[in-house]
Amino acid sequence: MRTKRSASARDDAIGTTMKAASVAAAIGGWAVGMYTGVILLWPLIATAAVWAAGKMLFGEARQAILPSFCVQAGHFAWFVIGMLLTGQYLSPALFDATWLAIGLVWLWMKPGKAALCFLGVYQLISLPYDALRFSEAAWGTAANKALLVHIIWHVLAVFYMAWLYYRMTKPPSENDSYV
């Protein structure tokens, strides 16, 4: 039998854990920001801009796909900005940008498991490839910093896609809607 006191103690423990996790995340974010510098700002600003636009453009029913969509759209925008700034239009980043563009349009037009799986295949192929390239790049170089940011965006994308996939597979409640 639970008492008010036992529920309160459990809630306090969860609250303390969340505070500790928040502090750890803030310190980690600060450290990554100090290491990568302005390189982190491009996808971060792009993701935030897509988030703000998505809050207005996505209807109430599609708000659930917004986190997954925004992280990947921010990554896509970073690829496009990078190709435009460097003039390397036929670089390997064109493959990444094309795959992400197709997946994002699919996810936007017809949210579902198939679109998530399409994007998931890209993320799960790119993540180990970028991790390998990161391990081979010299510490402190622009390539090393950019690859670290790519890895972070891959991990965020996988996390939000897994979360959305889970939400799509559980029995719907009256508050859940995706289309």
Secondary structure as UniProt FT lines:
FT   HELIX           4..36
FT   HELIX           37..40
FT   HELIX           41..57
FT   HELIX           60..65
FT   HELIX           66..86
FT   TURN            89..90
FT   HELIX           93..109
FT   HELIX           113..136
FT   TURN            139..140
FT   HELIX           142..169
FT   TURN            174..175
//
